[in-house]
Amino acid sequence: MGTRSRIEWCDRTYNPITGCTHSGSPGCDHCWAASMVNRFPQLHGTKPFPYGDGLVEAIPFSTVQFHPSRLDEPLRWRKPQRVFVCSMGDLFHEDVNPALIIRVFEVMVLCQDHTFLLLTKRPERMKKLVCGCLENAMGEPIDAITNIFLGVSVENQQTADQRIPILLQTPAAVRFVSVEPCLGPVDIFQNISKYHPDTVINAEVYAEAMGNRQFDEAAGIRRNWHRGGINWVVVGCESGPRRRSCNIEWIKSLRDQCVAAGVPIFVKQAEIDGKLVKMPKIDGRVWGQIPEGR
C-alpha cells in the first residue's frame, strides 16, 4: 500500500512486502510497524471488518506477506518522490523469496524519477542478495543505480558495530544509517577506518573539526570520507507511550560527527525536557539534511 507518509525524511511509503519478526536486538522491542498493524490490520492485508458468517481473523504481523496488487504502485506516481520501501516490514527478511525481491528492484529501476530508501536489520542477507542474484538480474552493478539507497537500522554501539561493516561491504549508490530508536551513544565516523579499512582518515583533522562548535557549514571539513562509505545519517528518539529515554547529547554527538565528516544528517525527533519534539532545533537550527541530488 503506497501512502503519503508522516515520516519526515520521505514522501511516501511502498509496501509490496509486509510483516516481520524480532531481529533479536532491542530496537525491535517496541516495533512501530507491528503496533500499526495491530491498530490497522488492513495495512497487512486483513479486512478490518466482519463479513460472511463471522469476523475475519487478523493475519499475525510475524507472517511475512507479498501483495501483488501493490507491486507496480510507483509506476503510477508522476511527481518525483522519496519513497520508504517496506516501512511495514523488512524486504531482506529471510522469509521473502529472492525472486520477489528482484521484482521489487525491477520496479524501482523503472522509476528513475523517484528515490527509493531501503532499511534493514538483516544486512547479511542484503549483502548476499545484492552481490549475487540482484546484480545478475539487474544487468548492472547496484551501485550504478542512483535512485536506490541502501541502509541499516541501528540503535546502539553494539548494533552499529555489527551492521555498519556489512553495509559498507554492500554495493550501493548511497549508503545510509538510521539510528532510530536511538537507545545509546553511537560512534560512526571515528570508527570508520575500523568499519572500512580502505578509507584514509586524518585523525588530527577530524579531532579539530569535532572541536569546532560553530558548525558553519561553509567551513566544514569536506574530506569525502563518506565516498565508498556512509553518505547519510538519520537519527531520532523512540516514540510511543512506552518510549525509552534518549539523551539529547547522543543526538548532538552524531550531529557533530556528521558535520566534521561532511555527511548530511537528518534529526527526525528528539526528547527535549521530557517531551517528544519533531524536527527539533539543535544549537539554533533544524538538521533536516538530505543527500545532494535527491
KAQUIUR-V809264 format. One line per field, one symbol per residue. phi: phi as a letter, one per 20 degrees, with the letter a starting at -180 (. if undefined). psi: psi as a letter, one per 40 degrees, with the letter a starting at -180 (. if undefined). burial: + if it has 16 or more other C-alpha atoms within 10 Angstrom, else -. A space follows every 50 residues. Layout:
phi: ???
psi: ???
burial: ???
//
This chain:
phi: .ecgdeffebecdccfccnacfendffefdffffffffecfffdnefebf bmeafffffgffefcddgfegegffeeefgcedeelfdrcgegfeefgff ffffffffffdffedddddbdcfffgffffedffffffmbfffeefeddd bceccbfffffeefgfgfedfafcdbcdebffdrfcdeefdffffcgfee ceffffffffeeeflfgfdffdelfffmcddacdbaffdnfdfefcfgff fffffgffffemdfccefabeclndecflfeclnbeddecggnc
psi: hhiiiehdeidiihgdhiiiiheeiededghddddddddgeddeehhfii ibeaihhhhidehhihgdeededdeehdhhihhhhfdfahdeieehhddd dddddddddegeeihhhhiiegddddddddebddddddeiideegeehhh iihieadddddddddddeehhidhhihhghiheiihhddeeddddgdehh hhddddddddehedfhddeihgefdehebheihhiiiiiidfiiihhddd ddddddddddefhiihhdiihhfeihhhfihhfeihgfiiiie.
burial: ++--+---+++++++++++++-----++-++-++--+---+++++-+--- -------++-+--+++----++++------+++++++++++++--+-+-+ +++++--++-+-+++++++++++++++-+++--++--+--+++-++++++ +++++++-+++-+++++++++++++++++++++++++++--+--++---- +----+--++----+----++-+-++-++++++++++++-----++++-+ +-+++++++++++++++++++----++-++------++-+----
//
